[in-house]
Amino acid sequence: MAFANCGNIDSISIPESVTTIGASAFFSCSGLKTIVIPNSVTNIGAEAFKYCKGLTSITIPASVTYIGALTFNDCNNLTIYCEAEAQPADWGTNWNIDNRPVVWGTKRDK
C-alpha cells in the first residue's frame, strides 16, 4: 500500500530496479492518469490499481507473469495494453473483473 489513497499523484514512472508491484500499491489513487511499468516487473499484486478512476491506459510488459485479483477493479475509463500476445496462465482469473478493454500484442515505443 505504498501510495494508496494518494489523490494528488497524477503520474508514476517505476524504476527498473522494481520487480514487483505489491498488493494495493496504488489503491484508490484517483488522480493517477499515467504509469510506466518497466520490463523488470514480473508480478502485479491484487488490487494494485483498484479505484484508480483517472487511469485511462496502462501498458503491461511481457515480463509480467502474474497479476492478482481485482487489479483494475473500478478503473472505469481504462484500456489495458499488453505486450503479451495472450493472457499468461498465471494471471488471476479475476485480474480484469470489470472486463475493461484489453489490447494484446501491443508493442511499446522505446
N, C-alpha and C positions, 0 to 999 in steps of 0.2 A: 504494500500500500504506500509505496514511496511518494507518489504525487497525488494520491486520492483526494478528491474534493478540491483540487486547485483550480478554481474557476478562472483565474487570471492568466493561466498559461495557454498560449494560442499555437505554439509551435515547439516541437521537440526533435532534436537530432541525436539519436542514441549513438554513443561511441562504439567503435569497432571492438573494444575490449569486452563488451557485454555479450554474453551467450544466452541469457535467459531474461525474459520479461516476466516478472513474478505475478502471481495471482493478485488481482485487484490493483495493480500498479498505477493505473491511470483512471481508476473507478470514479465516475462522476466528474470528470474534468470537462465540464460543459463548454468551456471556451476553446478547447483544443480543436484546431482546424487541420493542422498538418503534422505528420510524424514520419520520420525517415528511420526505417528499420534496416540495420546493416546486415550483410551476409554472414556475420559472425553469430547471429541469433539462431538458435535451434529450437528453443522452446518458448511458447507464449502461454502463460498461466491462465486459469479460469477467471473469467470476469475482468480481464486485464483492461479492456476498454469499455466496459459496461457503462451505460448512461453518458457516453461522450457524444452528446447531441449535436455539437458543432462539427464533428468529424465528417467530411464529405468523401474522402478517398484515402485508401491505405494500400500500400504495396507490400505483400508478404513475400520475402525472398525464398528461393527454392531450398535454402538451407534449413528452413523451419520444418521440422519433422513431427512436432507435436503442438497442438493448440487445444487448450482446455475448454470446458463447457461454458456457455453463455458469454464468450469473449466479446462479442459485438452486440449483445442484447441491448435493445432500446437506443441504437445508433440509427435513428430513423432516416437520415439523409446520406447514409454511407454506401459507397460502391467499393467492393473489395477486389483488388487486383492481385493475382497470384502468379508468381513466376513458374510454379509447377504446372505441368500440363493437365493434371487431375489431382483430386484430393488425396493426399498421403494417407495410408492406412491407419496411422496412429493419431490422427486428428480426432478429437472427441466428436461423438455423433451430434451433439448439440452446440458445436462451436459457433454456428450461424443460425441460431434458433429462430430469429426473425426473418430468415430467408432473404437477407439483403442480396442485391445483385453481386455475382462473382464472375470475374473475367479471368479465365485460366490461360496460361501460356503467355502472360504479359512479359515483355522484355523491358527492363528498366533502362532509362537513359543514364549514361555514365557521366 
